[in-house]
Amino acid sequence: MSPTNRSLGLLWLIASLCLPLMSWVLAAHADTIPVKSAELRIEDESYVLNAQFDVAFNPTLEEALQKGVSLYFVLEFELSRPRWYWLDEKLIQQAVQYRISHSPLTRQYRVATGLLSQQFDSLEEVEHLLSRVVSRPVIAVDVLTKGARYEAAVRLRLDVTQLPKPFQINALASRDWSMQSEWYRWSFTP
């Protein structure tokens, strides 16, 4: 092995070891999305999630939208049952993805989730939509044991893995691209 190949191999090893550490450090300094509240309620034979976030796009994300880059936000919900003798039993792990894009021709923002999409005239309306989770069904009432204690958790985050590759590299180097809430956890007894 030539000295050049050996040094390239060493650089590759160092980069592969440092990259996860860098992403962890940057995630620790990410812009946070405050969680105001979250709860589970009974509606039509199922428990539904209601949550309130405080989403505010920073200038970097606004500029990216204006230039045609779609942003993907993920709402994650987990419900588990604590067990003293083993790991907690995960009953539900759900994720809902929101794709936000901007059309310069119509000057409207589009928010799509699954097959459904909505058009908005301003970014403030998009922020308001992302900030409120209302009556999202999560589990049927008869699945949970009455009187048992469950742990629920919810968070909202920008999914940087869905960005174009050059922006993913920027996301590692800039905290403007690391927007997420902490896990908001609460106990729940049906």
C-alpha positions in Angstrom: 0.0 0.0 0.0 1.5 3.3 -1.0 1.8 6.2 1.5 -0.8 8.2 -0.3 -3.4 5.4 -0.2 -2.6 4.8 3.5 -3.1 8.4 4.4 -6.4 8.5 2.4 -7.5 5.4 4.3 -6.6 7.0 7.6 -8.5 10.2 6.6 -11.5 8.1 5.6 -11.4 6.3 9.0 -11.2 9.6 11.0 -14.0 11.1 9.0 -16.3 8.1 9.4 -15.7 8.2 13.2 -16.1 11.9 13.6 -19.2 12.4 11.4 -21.7 10.7 13.8 -20.1 12.8 16.7 -20.5 16.0 14.7 -24.1 15.3 13.9 -24.8 14.5 17.6 -23.1 17.8 18.7 -25.0 19.8 16.1 -28.3 18.2 17.1 -27.7 19.2 20.6 -27.4 22.9 19.4 -30.4 22.6 17.0 -33.1 25.2 16.9 -35.8 23.8 19.1 -39.5 23.8 18.5 -41.2 24.4 21.8 -44.0 22.0 22.8 -46.8 23.8 24.5 -49.1 20.8 25.3 -50.1 17.3 24.3 -52.8 15.0 25.4 -54.9 11.9 24.5 -58.7 12.0 24.4 -61.5 9.6 23.6 -63.4 10.3 20.3 -65.5 7.8 18.4 -64.1 4.6 20.0 -60.5 5.6 19.7 -57.9 7.7 21.4 -56.9 10.8 19.5 -53.8 13.0 19.9 -54.0 16.7 20.4 -50.8 18.6 20.5 -49.6 22.2 20.3 -46.2 23.3 19.1 -44.6 26.7 18.4 -43.2 26.4 14.9 -41.3 29.4 13.5 -39.2 29.1 10.4 -35.8 30.7 10.5 -34.6 32.9 7.6 -32.5 30.0 6.1 -35.5 27.7 5.8 -37.7 30.5 4.4 -35.1 31.2 1.8 -34.7 27.6 0.9 -38.5 27.3 0.4 -38.5 30.4 -1.8 -35.8 28.9 -4.0 -37.7 25.7 -4.6 -36.4 23.3 -1.9 -39.1 21.2 -0.3 -38.9 20.8 3.5 -40.1 17.6 5.2 -41.3 17.7 8.8 -42.1 14.5 10.7 -44.5 14.2 13.6 -43.6 11.2 15.7 -45.8 9.6 18.4 -45.0 6.7 20.7 -47.1 4.9 23.3 -45.6 2.4 25.6 -46.5 0.4 28.7 -43.8 0.5 31.5 -42.8 -2.9 32.8 -40.7 -3.3 36.0 -39.3 -6.8 34.9 -38.3 -6.0 31.4 -38.0 -3.2 28.8 -41.1 -1.1 28.2 -43.6 -2.6 25.8 -44.0 -0.4 22.7 -47.6 -0.4 21.7 -47.5 2.3 19.0 -44.8 4.0 17.0 -46.4 6.4 14.4 -44.8 8.9 12.1 -46.6 11.4 9.9 -44.6 13.3 7.2 -45.5 16.8 6.0 -44.0 18.0 2.7 -43.8 21.8 2.5 -43.1 23.4 -0.9 -43.5 26.8 -2.5 -44.8 27.7 -5.9 -43.3 31.0 -7.2 -45.8 31.1 -10.0 -48.9 31.2 -7.8 -47.0 32.5 -4.7 -48.6 29.9 -2.6 -47.3 27.3 -0.2 -48.3 23.7 -0.4 -48.4 21.3 2.5 -48.9 17.6 1.6 -49.2 14.6 3.8 -49.9 11.2 2.2 -52.4 11.8 -0.7 -53.9 15.0 0.8 -52.5 18.5 0.2 -53.6 22.1 1.1 -52.6 25.4 -0.4 -51.7 28.5 1.8 -51.1 32.1 0.9 -48.5 32.8 3.6 -45.8 31.0 5.6 -47.5 32.0 8.8 -50.5 29.8 7.8 -48.1 26.9 7.2 -46.5 27.5 10.6 -50.0 27.5 12.2 -50.9 24.2 10.5 -47.7 22.5 11.7 -48.1 23.9 15.2 -51.5 22.2 15.8 -52.3 18.5 15.9 -56.0 18.1 16.3 -57.9 14.8 16.8 -55.3 12.6 15.1 -56.5 9.0 15.8 -53.7 6.8 17.4 -55.2 3.7 19.0 -58.6 2.0 19.5 -60.1 2.3 23.0 -60.5 -1.5 23.5 -56.7 -2.1 22.9 -55.7 -0.4 26.1 -56.3 -1.9 29.6 -58.4 0.3 31.8 -56.6 1.5 34.9 -53.1 0.6 33.5 -50.4 3.3 33.2 -49.0 4.2 29.8 -46.2 6.5 28.7 -46.9 8.7 25.7 -44.4 10.8 23.8 -44.6 13.2 20.8 -42.2 15.3 18.9 -41.9 17.3 15.6 -38.7 17.6 13.6 -37.3 18.7 10.3 -36.2 15.5 8.4 -32.8 16.6 6.9 -32.4 13.1 5.3 -35.1 14.1 2.8 -33.2 17.3 1.7 -31.2 17.3 -1.6 -27.6 16.0 -0.9 -25.9 19.5 -1.0 -28.3 20.7 1.7 -27.7 17.6 3.8 -24.0 18.6 3.9 -25.0 22.1 4.9 -27.3 20.6 7.6 -24.2 19.0 9.2 -22.4 22.3 9.3 -25.2 24.7 10.2 -27.7 24.6 13.0 -30.2 26.5 10.9 -31.1 23.2 9.3 -31.5 21.3 12.5 -35.0 22.2 13.7 -36.7 19.9 16.1 -38.6 19.6 19.4 -37.5 17.5 22.3 -39.6 14.5 23.1 -42.6 15.7 25.1 -43.5 12.8 27.5 -46.5 12.3 29.8 -48.2 9.5 31.7 -51.6 8.4 30.6 -54.1 6.2 32.4 -57.3 5.2 30.5 
